[in-house]
Amino acid sequence: MSALHAKLRQLRTQAGHRQVAVPLATARAGCGVATAKGHTPAGASLSPEVRRLLQRHAQLKHGPTYLASTDRRVPGIELSPGLRYTETRVDWLTPPTLIDTRFARVPPVHHQHLLHFDTETTGLAGGTGTRAFMIGAADWIDGHFRIRQLTITSMAAETAMLRTFATWIGNDSVLVSYNGKCYDAPLLATRYRLARLPNPLAGLVHIDLLHPVRRHWKGQWENCRLATAERQLLGVVREDDLPGAEAPAAWLTYLRGGSANNLRRVAAHNAQDLKSLAGVLLRMAGMAEEPSGTMPTH
Amino acid sequence: MNALPDRYATDELVLAAPGDGRTLAQRLAKRYAARITGAFVVSGREGSFAPLPEDLPPALAEALRSRGIEQLYSHQAQAWKATQSGAHVAIVTPTASGKSLCYTLPVIMAAMTDHAKALYLFPTKALAQDQVAELLELNNAGELGIKAFTFDGDTPGDARQAIRLHGDLVVSNPDMLHQAILPHHTKWAQFFENLRYVVIDEVHTYRGVFGSHVANVIRRLKRVCAFYGVTPQFILCSATIGNPREHAEALIEDTVTAITESGAPTGDQHVLLWNPPVVNPDLGLRASARSQTNRIARLAIKSGMKTLVFAQSRSMVEVLTKYLKDVFDRDPRKPPRIRAYRGGYLPKERRAAERAMRAGSIDGIVSTSALELGVDIGSLDVVVLNGYPGSVAATWQRFGRAGRRQQSALGVLVASSDPLDQYLVRHPEFFQGATPEHARIQPDQPLILLDHIRCAAFELPFNGDETFGTEVATPWLEVLGEEGVLHREGERWEWIADSYPAIAVSLRSVADGNFVVVDRTDGRQTIIAEVDYSAAAVTLYEGAIHMIQSTPYQVERLDWEGRKAYVTRTQVDYYTDAIDYTRLKVLDCFESFRAGAGEAHHGEVHVVRRVPGYKKIRFYSHENIGYGPVNLPDQELHTTAVWWQLHQAILDAAFEQRQQALDGFLGAANALHLVATVAVMAEARDLQKSVGSGDGAWFVSADLTGRGQLRGPDGQPSALAPQAPFTPTVYLYDAFPGGIGHSEPLFQRREDLLVQSISLIERCDCRAGCPACVGPVLAADEQAGDDPMATTPKALALRVLALLVAL
């Protein structure tokens, strides 16, 4: 094995292959340490040339080096092996019974039917190799905002997570997301297909707030990301927020035996996203009822 | 020499009325008898027909009849029978023999009766466009309701969804399958669930590195199909190669029924092998192939014959186009009669060229191998090859471009000064009697295999001891696990990295990343061409003249990392030619055997290729008018090789001077490379030769006198200290990282190669050596006698080879 390994490494270096992107966090971890041990081919006969190539290779390419951590606490109850579930109810705004969603070209919706959702994924590369490791969904129940989150702590638990999420969705659910039409929904469709399960999102009404936000405020704000929208419209300022780009590394670190700290921060970030989804939706629905003069003119 | 391009305007050979191949062949043979080393005719053939199959759906039969097809060629009928029996089928018949109907019929039948889907793969986009056009015509004629779409890099994003859901027939290429379809297979779920046929045309092009990649893409395709519970039937088509069934089976790793007898009628094909005349008897120099090709093409076009010229390189395409345009397109107000066609043009430009050719408004086309395949450009009369394409199969494939049913066609192979060309043109019996080459692939080449297991793991997780192709994937998965892109959980290996591996794997070249050529003339920022990574170092260096449709652009800046070359329009009377050096060093020896007084080895080597500069060459006169430096990173290659060595003591005893031994090795390398290229039926560029020290300290290249010039690691001429160790080594190496399987068979045949090389040199007509045996030599050497102790390159090479031959 190690002979094959060493040979491949040499070959790859020589072939001029570019490096596959490694999550930032891991890239900063031990440079070359993991690869240096045990993969030196046939000791004494190693020519300086090959040595040089291996050294160059080691600087470029390194396997993951994670320190085992004692902080392995992932919140919630275990629904099935590797599947964690959390549920919180927060008092967060008060929705009208019927929400005027015409700004999104959707007839008014009873607030009970809304299902806000957001996934955290292993990356942005797309295709069949990207998965969600966390699905958050929130709805209005008895006047409270209920936030439910599913997190997998093993790959094998993905199917159970997908099944559970499917039970939260009814035929009359109206999905609310931020860029979910282009990102979260197709990604989940792929995951359901790979798990050989029916896609529960198919055919549902889906309000993707990114598009109406863009229509109204593009050019007025520095960008139309959810973080900007929540600050501009709701005055939300996040503290100790884990940037979305670091979510993949957070989960991977945990999966490989590392600390759960950042994974918990991902969950907090996801919960805030869900709250902001609801907030932005209500704010935009409210604007429609205001006199037209106060509507932004763009 | 040819400074006045219209000097031949009134050449007596121009045929007054539009001629046929036979007449032109006869006139050329009469006038230029001395240049023609071989002339033969491949007789035309009556067609062999079969009635339309009875189990054809009536609507389809009706559509065929309305298109004037009342019966099938025998091979089409055979293909129908075989596909209906459920077999994988390989159809191997010449260009324009109605191959596509062999797969069109079963595909349409399945779509009409079962709503089954089909995937067509063509090696190039241009071919894909043609095929859809043809199928749509049949579809429209019979109102069959088949929905066929091309899906390639040019397909707009909003059309893709409709194609995935509604296409009965999706026409694409292996690169798109690899990078866009398989990694997103869930979006294609409905398509895969109903996939009945996979049609792969031009499979002879899937050989060597490209073929090995494609075989792995097919493994991935089958793996994804298995996920959707289907086992599609493969229909493969190929031009003539030596091992069609074996090759088809290697590609799809399953049993294949081969259909090899064409029932299509053909006209006579006249073939001339043409060696340019000797222009300098003192130096043994021949006129350039370029000037001869130009002359033959001009005669043919003036005789009213549609002519296609094949050139070996993109820059040669541009040079020849310019020469022909100087004659035929002097009036810019008239539509052009001459066009260039090659890779690197933008799709729109190529489509326009194809349309113009089909419409018949073009009289002369100059192309690279891009037109070797079945791109529909209408009927042609004459094909001129400027140089041997490197294989017998490709030569016939190109000649096959000319031919109309009722009329004879002409193909002329003009030999260049390349030794392989000279060898072939002087041994017409070899060419005439040769079996076409075998296509070889090596899908389990470690680098290629690792790349595709990587891509496959992204598409679907690996489970347990799942095999990929013929090997258990586990050790490879472990490598990927250590790299951090896969995560193992129990028996399952899942993709975990935030990357899209197919993007980093190019099927067609070793290192990824094509270069784009950006025109910055007058402040523009327009992409005008693309260049392969492998060709960039020798065509896009700063100062290079890069020709596009014979318009010269000069490279002002090359951004190597960013894969961009910035050029501006320029007016110059020269073109540029890169100088490159190769240096090689042994890393690991697998096996060694005695070879006479020396040794033969097989193992791994490290190759460094460097482009230190370029020459400026004036148009028409081809004089060298200057040099320029090039500053580019060395290109390194780790590959397998066969090499022969003789020890210092043996050499000291056999040669008076070390220089003689070097000359002998250089000559022996030349002969061995020539023989080996033919022996393993490699493409010349896939197998390379080198003479060096064995430890990378120095290498030898031929100088202008044909004698060996020692060069140091920096490529500069140097001399060897008298006490320095001296172990000259001749290498034949595989020009692909990790090797693609050429060196192993060469090592097995090492003794045979030496014997054949000796026979090649001994039987050569030259006195002291020539490009066809040991390489070009100086005139002075010609004077040397037949003295066995002579020091001509020929004699020295024979001395080296004799020492290596087992007693």
Interface residues (C-beta under 8 A of the other chain):
Chain A: M1 L4 H5 K7 L8 Q10 L11 R12 T13 Q14 A15 G16 H17 R18 V20 A21 V22 P23 T26 A34 T35 S47 E49 V50 L53 K61 H62 G63 P64 T122 G123 L124 A125 G126 G127 T128 G129 T130 S154 M155 A156 P186 A189 T190 R193 L194 P248 L252 L255 R256
Chain B: P183 H184 H185 T186 K187 A189 P446 L447 L450 A457 F458 E459 L460 P475 E478 V479 E482 E483 G484 V485 H487 E489 G490 R492 E494 W495 I496 A497 D498 S499 Y500 P501 A504 V510 A511 D512 G513 K585 L587 H606 Q635 E636 L637 H638 G696 P737 G738
